[in-house]
Amino acid sequence: MADETPGDDTLAAYRESIDNIDAALVFMLAERFKITKAVGRYKARSGLPPADPGRETAQVARLRALAASANLDPEFSEKFLRFIIDEVIRHHQTAAVGQHGA
């Protein structure tokens, strides 16, 4: 990398850790979406609505508290979770349409 000094082992080690964390995040998100897609199919078969505002509110509060205890900005964690929740709801809506042929 052009901005590194030759032999900058410290920076290389930091970047390797970041790369490992990024890989773990991708795999964790993949696993999460695998499960939430199964939930969407279950909801569709059971006639349940794609969204659950009560659960979403509880999850946001729980994740904000976890973020604060981990010294992570709760606003950032809420934005990140909201992005994930919106994608999950979209998957659930797709599952509902597929189940009911609407």
N, C-alpha and C positions, 0 to 999 in steps of 0.2 A: 504494500500500500504506500502511495507516494507521500502521505503525511506522517509516516512513522520514521523514526530514526532507526538505522540498522541496529539490530540487537536489542530493540526495546521490548524485552520480555514481559515487563509489567503490563504494558498496554496490550500486548498479544494475549496475556493471561486473562485480563479483564474482558477482552472481546470474545475469547473462547467461552468464558462463563456466560456472557450475554447470549451468544449463539446457542448454548445449551439450554438456557432458560427459554429462549424463543421457541426452540424445538419442543420443549416440554409444554409450553402454552398451546402450541398448535395441536399436539396430541391430546391434551386435556380438553380443548374445545371440540375436537372431533368426537371424543368420547361423550361429552356433554350433549352434543347435537344428536348423536346416535340414540341416546336415551330419550331426549325430548321429542324426537321423531316418533319413537315408540309410544310415548305419552299422547302425542297428537293422533296417532292411529287409534289408540284406546279411547280417547275422548270422542273421536268421530264415530266409532262403533257403538259407544254408549250414549250418544246424543248429547254429550256435554259441550258447552261453548268452548271455542278455541282459547279465549282469554279468561283469566281468573284474577280480576283486579285486587281482590283481598290478598291472594298469595303474592302477587307482584309487589304490593305495598309492604308486606311483611319481609319479603326478600330484600327489597331496597333498604329497609331499616336495618335488617340484619347485616347486610354487606357494608353499609355505611359505618356501623359500629365496629365491624371487623377491620375495616380500613383504618379507622381512627386508632384502634389498638395496635395496628401494624405501622403506624406513622405514614400512612398513605392518605393522600387528599380524599376525603369522603365525596367531594363533588366529582372528582375524576372517577372514582369507583362507581358512583351512581350513573354517570354518563356511559361508562363501559357496560355496566349491567343492563341499562336501558337499551343499548344497542343490541345486546344478546337477546333480551326479552322480546324486543320487536321482531327479531329474526325468527325466534321460536314461534311467536304468534302467527307469523306469515306461514311457517311450515304447518302449523296446526290448521290454519284456514285452508291450505292446500289439501291437507288430509281430509278435512270435512267435505270439501267439494268432491274429492275423489270417492269418498264413501257414499255420498248422497246423490252423486251425479248431477249436482246443480250447476 
